[in-house]
Amino acid sequence: MSFSAGIIAAGDGSRLAASHPGTVKPLVPVAGRPLIHWVVAGLAQAGAGSLTVLTNSRGTPVPGSLEAAFPSLVFDFLRADTVSSFESFRLVCRRLSERAPEFLVSTVDALIPPADVARFWDACRGARADAGLALTAHVDDEKPLWVDVDEAGLVTAVGDDARARRRVTCGLYYMTRAAAARLPDAAAHPRLRDFWRSLAASGARVAGTSLSKTLDVDRPEDVAAAEAYLTTEKTR
């Protein structure tokens, strides 16, 4: 089944800027192709037929790069210099909810195997969740967002509220139109993680699906790790 998806690519990418001067984060090369190409390819292989992509004012080369590389996909490009990750997420969700009753949203630096993306989509829909968090046991982040999940696969706590702390988020989210309509104003949360903590605490039905190893390409050293990982995946 084809679905709609979004990509948040509006961050500063300050940590990669030092190692890749003059290149915006979405276009940082990883194993011979821009980072955002890997994310788009993964979503497309999992079943995404249309993608909403949010960039900031420095991301003007991104739309042309994607349209040339993926001529069969339908793109919807947004541009905004947002002040927080939550504002970016909110913009993408509101846009997607105009045409789809449910959808996925990925960060631009989340490398997730397509089979896991598809499994996450199916699991969230099967759980009849309001929203969903893709999780991993592979923790390679200075400030991981811990998530507790019950036996039914529903999120019970996020961030500072989590106690078991066996899984962390990995930059892939499921949302429904109804949940998007209830998103608070952009100023309500300074960070996206604060929104998810609040949503879990509210008692909303949030699915938590554990995936295999995923990678977050946020620092210069992450690029080499991602290239090694992608090379291994190709040879399997």
N, C-alpha and C positions, 0 to 999 in steps of 0.2 A: 504493500500500500504506500502510495506517495504521500509525503507530508511536507508542511512548510517549516522552515527553520530560519534562525537569525544568527548573526555573528556580531559580537561587540568588539569593534576595533578602533575605539576612540580614545584609548589611553595614551599617556605620554611616551611609554616605553623608554623611560630615562636610563634604566640600567643597561639596555642594549645599545643605546645611542653612542656610548663611549667606544664600543667595539665595532660599531657599524655607522660611523658618522655620515650624515646625509641620506640615510636610508630609514624610512618610517618602519616601525615595528612590523606591520603586516607583510612587508616586502623583504624582510631580513631573510637571506638565503639559508635554507636548511636542506642539506643533501641534494643540492642542485636545483631547488625550486623554492619560491617564496613561501614563508611560513603559512600565510593565509590560504595558499593553494592546497596545502596538506589538509587544512581544516575543512575547506570546501569539498575536496575530493572524498574525505571520510564521510561527511554528511550526505553527499550525493550517492555514494555507494551504499549507504544505509537506507536510502529511499527518499531523500529530500529532492523535490522537484523544483522548488523555488526558494530563494534565499534573500532575506533582508539583511543588508550589511551597513552598519553604522561606522563611519570614520569621522575623524576630526578635520579641521581646516587644512592640516598638513598632509592629509591622506588623498589628495587629488589624483595621484597616479594609480590608486588601487582599483577603481571601477574599470578602467581600460585594461588593466592587467588581467582581471578576472574574466571579463567578457571575451577577451582573446583566447584565454586558456580553457574556458568552459562555455563554448557557444551553444550547447544544448540546454543549458540551465536558464531559468528566468530569474533575473536579479532585480532587486529594488534597493536603490542606494539612498542612504540618509547621510547628512553631514551636520555635525553639531559639536561645538566645543563644550562638552558637558563638564560639570564641576565635581561629579562623583560617579563611581561605578554604579550606584543605584539609579541615578538619573539616566545613565546610558541604557541600563537594563529596562527601565520603565519605558523609554522611548521605543526600543525595539519591540517590547511586548505589546504596547499599545498599537503599533503599526501592524504587527502580525495578527492581532486579534480582530482587525477590521475585515480580514478575509478567511480566517481559519479558526475553528472552534477549539483547536489544541495545536501545540507546536513545540519545537525545541529551540533553545537558545544556547549558543556556545561562546566562550571567550575566544579571542583570536590566538591565544597561546596554548590551547588544550589539544594535545595530540592523543586521540582515542581511536583504537581499532574500529573500523566500520561495523564489524559484527557486534561489538559491545554497544555502539550507538543504537543499532537496531534492537538489541535486547533491552536496552534502557527504555526505548520508546514503547515496546510491547509491554514491558513490566508496568510502567506507569499507567498505560491505558487499561491493562488488566486489573489494576488495583483501584480503578475508578477514582484516581487521586485528583485533588484540586491543583496540585503542583508536585514536582519531583526533583530530587537531587541525585546526581550520579556520584558514586562514592568509590574510593579506592583505599587499599591498605598500603599502597606505595607512598610513603610520606617523604617528600623532598622539597619542603617549603619552609622558609624562616618563620612564617606565621600561619601554620595550617589551621583550617577551619574544621574542627572536630564535630562529628555528628553521631548521636546515639540512635539506634534503630531497634524496634521491638521484634518479637518473633513473627509478626505478621508482615514485616517489611515496611512499617510506617515509622517515620521520623518522630522521636520523642523529645529530642533536645538538640540544640545547635550552639556552637561556640562555647562561651563561658558556662552555659547551662549543662553542657554535656559532661557525663561522669565516666562512662565506660571507655570512651575515646579509643575505639578500634579502627575507625574509618574517618577519612577526610573527604571534603568535596574536591572535585577535579575539573570544574569549569564547564559542566554541561547541565542544563536545566530543562525541565518540562513544565509547561504552563498551559492552563486552559483559558478560554475567553472570559469565563466568569471570574477567575482569579485575577486576570489582567484588569478587569473592570474595577476591582476592589483595591488596586494598587494606590497607596497614598501619594500625596504630592511629593515632588522630587526632593524637597527640603526635609522630608520626614526622616530620612536615614542618610547619614554621611557616607556610609559604605554599603555595598550590596550584602555583605555578610550580616550587617545589622538587620536588614530586612528579613533574611531567612531565619535569623534567631527569633525575631518578633513573630513571624508567621508560624513557626513551630510552637511557640509558647501560646499562641492564640487558640490552639486546638484544631487547626486546619488539617485536612487529610493530605499529608505530604509523604509521598513514597520515597524510600531510600534504597537505591539499587547498587549493589557492589559490582564493580567491573574488574577486569584484569588490570595489569600494569598500565598506567597512563602517565604522560609526561607534561610538565608545564614549562614552556620555553619563555623564561622571564629574565634570565641573566646570561652573560656571555658564556659561562661554563655550561649552561643548559643546551646550547647549540650543539656542542660536541657530543653530549649525552644523547640528544635526540637523533643525531645522525647515526650513531652506533645502534640505537634502538631500531630506527627505520631500516637500516641495512639488514639487521637480524630478521625483521619481519618479512622483508622481501625474499630472503633465502629460505624461509620455512616452506 
